[in-house]
Structure formats: C-alpha cells, structure tokens
Amino acid sequence: MPLAVLVRARPRRAVLAAGAAAGLAAVPAALTALGFWWPDGVRATLETYLISGGSAQRSYWYFLFADLAVLGLLTGPAVAHALPGLLGTLGRAARLRTPLRTPVPGLGVALPVGAALLGVLVLDVSGITKGEVERIWVPFAAWIVAAAAVHRPPARAWLAAQACTALAVQALVLSHW
C-alpha cells in the first residue's frame, strides 16, 4: 500500500527504489526489534488453524472462494459496481508509455485500491488467512471501499444497496468473535 502511494507521488526512479527498499526493510526490522519473529507467527497461526473447528475441517478450495465472497459482503455492492471501471483505469494507465507523467483520471484512487486487491488475492491464494478474512482483511477492505468513490456520480441506488447490505449482515450474521 505505501508503495502504491509513493508511486502516485511521481518520484524519480532512484527515490522510488530507495523508498521501496527502506519500507521493505523498516517494517520487518521494527517488528523484530519489538520481539515479533515472523516465522514463529506464521507457525503459530498455522497450528491454530489446524486445531480450530471450521478452517481445519474445510478444504483449501472452499476457502479460496468463500474468503472472496466474505470480502464481497464486507465491501458491498457499490464497490462491486465500481470495480470494473477502476480496473479499466488501471488498464489505461498500464497501456501508457509514461503512466505516472500522463494524467489518468481516477488513478490516485485506483493505485491503492489495486494494491489492496493484489494483497488480498495473494493472501487468498497462499491460504494463510483462510477462514479469518472477516478480521484480517479489514485493513485491505477499507482501501477497497474507496473504489466506490471513483464512480461518478455515486448513484444513490448503489449507496442505498451498500447501506442495506451492511445492515443485513449486521442483523443476520452471528459470529462468535
């Protein structure tokens, strides 16, 4: 996500490379200094999944699709309606020879939303977050919801559907969390 924001700022390539390297080194270094060791965290998460009820009893293929369905409910119909346009914006920017120098309407929103979508797809395919998306993917979902802002004008019907979906999920879904 930070790299998508940095790219949108249109820095020189050297600044972009230095920022990416610093970000990739700083976060793991800071967490390690605070006592978190990534391999232990991944191992503990895997052990928790294996002894838990739901995620241990269902296949990888179930969660591959179910997790994306939960993300769809989490982000709502207004986002689903706006995503094709947003992906079109990313496609137009990719086709340009200099996408960061040529203004592409909506690219400022499309980059972080695209980065969040890429993040959840990688997590989904890896299987590391299977069955936990209602909590783990919330930071990504917050960025993905911004896709609805790109659709001009935001249709009242889609916003009403968004609100109805949120109310229905809140009222009908019972979670032990």
C-alpha positions in Angstrom: 0.0 0.0 0.0 2.7 2.6 0.9 4.5 1.7 -2.4 1.3 2.5 -4.4 1.1 5.9 -2.7 4.7 6.6 -3.3 4.4 5.6 -7.0 1.5 8.1 -7.3 3.7 10.9 -6.0 5.8 10.5 -9.2 9.3 10.4 -7.7 12.4 9.7 -9.6 13.2 6.1 -10.1 16.1 6.3 -7.6 13.8 7.8 -4.9 11.2 5.1 -5.7 13.8 2.3 -5.3 15.2 3.8 -2.1 11.7 4.2 -0.6 10.7 0.7 -1.6 13.9 -0.8 -0.1 13.5 1.3 3.1 9.9 0.3 3.5 10.6 -3.4 2.9 13.4 -3.3 5.5 12.0 -0.9 8.1 8.7 -2.7 8.9 10.2 -6.2 9.5 13.1 -4.7 11.4 10.9 -2.6 13.6 8.6 -5.6 14.4 11.6 -7.8 15.0 13.1 -5.2 17.4 9.8 -5.3 19.3 10.0 -9.0 19.7 8.0 -10.4 16.9 9.6 -13.1 14.8 7.7 -13.7 11.5 8.4 -17.5 11.2 7.1 -18.1 14.7 4.0 -16.0 14.0 3.3 -18.0 10.8 3.9 -21.3 12.6 1.5 -20.3 15.5 -1.2 -19.2 13.0 -0.9 -22.5 11.1 -1.1 -24.5 14.3 -4.2 -22.5 15.4 -5.9 -23.2 12.1 -5.1 -26.9 12.3 -6.7 -27.3 15.7 -9.6 -25.0 15.1 -13.0 -26.2 14.2 -14.0 -24.6 10.9 -10.8 -23.9 9.0 -9.3 -27.3 9.7 -12.4 -29.1 8.5 -12.9 -27.4 5.2 -10.6 -27.6 2.1 -8.4 -25.0 0.6 -10.7 -24.8 -2.4 -13.7 -23.9 -0.2 -11.8 -21.0 1.4 -10.3 -19.9 -1.9 -13.8 -18.9 -3.0 -15.6 -18.4 0.4 -13.0 -15.8 1.5 -13.6 -13.7 -1.6 -17.3 -14.0 -1.0 -16.9 -12.7 2.5 -14.8 -9.8 1.1 -17.6 -9.0 -1.3 -20.1 -8.8 1.6 -17.6 -6.8 3.6 -17.1 -4.2 0.9 -20.6 -4.2 -0.5 -22.4 -3.8 -3.8 -21.3 -0.3 -4.5 -17.7 -1.5 -4.7 -18.6 -4.4 -6.9 -20.3 -2.0 -9.3 -17.3 0.4 -9.3 -14.5 -2.3 -9.6 -14.8 -2.8 -13.4 -14.3 0.9 -14.0 -11.4 1.0 -11.6 -9.7 -1.9 -13.3 -10.3 -0.1 -16.6 -8.4 2.9 -15.1 -5.5 0.7 -14.1 -5.5 -0.9 -17.6 -5.5 2.6 -19.3 -2.6 3.6 -17.0 -0.7 0.4 -17.8 -1.1 0.9 -21.6 0.5 4.4 -21.5 4.2 4.7 -22.1 4.6 7.1 -19.2 1.6 6.4 -16.9 3.0 8.5 -14.0 3.6 11.6 -16.1 0.3 11.5 -18.1 -2.8 12.3 -16.0 -5.2 9.4 -15.9 -8.5 10.3 -14.2 -9.1 8.2 -11.1 -5.5 6.8 -10.9 -5.0 8.3 -7.5 -7.7 6.1 -6.1 -7.1 3.2 -8.5 -3.5 2.6 -7.3 -4.1 2.0 -3.6 -7.3 0.0 -4.3 -5.4 -2.1 -6.9 -2.6 -2.7 -4.3 -5.2 -3.8 -1.7 -6.9 -6.1 -4.2 -3.5 -7.6 -5.1 -2.7 -8.1 -1.4 -6.0 -9.9 -0.7 -5.6 -12.1 -3.8 -2.0 -13.1 -2.7 -3.3 -13.8 0.8 -6.2 -15.8 -0.6 -4.1 -18.0 -2.9 -1.5 -18.6 -0.2 -4.1 -20.0 2.1 -2.5 -18.3 5.1 -5.7 -16.3 6.0 -8.3 -19.0 5.3 -11.3 -18.6 7.4 -10.1 -15.4 9.0 -10.9 -12.7 6.5 -13.7 -11.1 8.5 -10.9 -9.8 10.8 -7.6 -10.0 8.9 -8.8 -8.4 5.6 -10.5 -5.4 7.2 -7.5 -3.0 6.6 -7.5 -4.1 3.0 -11.3 -3.7 2.7 -11.0 -0.1 4.0 -8.9 0.7 0.9 -11.0 -1.3 -1.5 -14.2 0.6 -0.4 -12.5 3.7 -1.9 -13.3 2.2 -5.3 -16.9 3.4 -4.9 -15.6 7.0 -4.9 -14.3 6.7 -8.4 -17.7 6.0 -9.9 -19.1 9.4 -11.0 -21.6 10.3 -9.9 -22.1 7.9 -7.0 -25.6 6.6 -7.7 -27.9 6.8 -4.7 -29.3 3.4 -5.5 -25.8 1.8 -5.1 -25.2 3.7 -1.9 -28.6 2.6 -0.6 -27.8 -1.0 -1.5 -24.5 -0.6 0.3 -26.2 0.6 3.5 -28.9 -2.2 3.2 -26.1 -4.8 2.8 -24.3 -3.6 5.9 -27.5 -3.6 8.0 -28.4 -7.1 6.7 -25.0 -8.5 7.5 -25.0 -6.9 10.9 -28.5 -8.2 11.7 -28.3 -11.7 10.2 -24.7 -12.9 10.7 -23.9 -14.3 14.1 -20.2 -14.7 14.8 -18.5 -15.8 18.0 -16.0 -13.1 17.5 
